[in-house]
């Protein structure tokens, strides 16, 4: 009888742990890298609006190539006319800003090609923007790319994955509801 009780207790505990794990997953939103490169802390960006966290928490990526992909399913809220930045809302309600380079707005769209526009629905992994990184660097601009959660206050915590090389689709942000 004691063995049967022990087995039931173990099964009940496993079921309870599975339920707890499901709850944790439900309360987390995982966002992936929109580009290939090296992930660094947002504080390393040489622009106070980003490095101070004033625009929200996130990461910065030093791009290895100039293709920006949708980091989640969602809607393009604003593709800047200069194509250097895009804001989107994921299907889970995360408001993201992806900003390719610092002060690259001054290029007025030169060296950028956009594949999606305002109001477009996108799927995770779809190509959003291409940029000629070499031309942007030759023009004197830093190509570090902040990826910021603009509605940070909607989350208890925004965990970042930094100091590693990433491919599009690798986890870079974990948001806890």
Secondary structure, DSSP 8 states (H G I E B T S, - for coil): -HHHHHHHHHHHHHHHHHHHHHHHHHTEEEEE-SSSEEEEEGGGSSSHHHHTSTT-EEEEEEESSSEEE-SSSEEEEEE-TTSSEEEEEETT--EEEEEESSSGGGGTTTTEEES--TT-EE-TT-EEEEE-HHHHHHTT----EEEEETTGGGSSEEEE--SEEE-TTSEEEEEE-
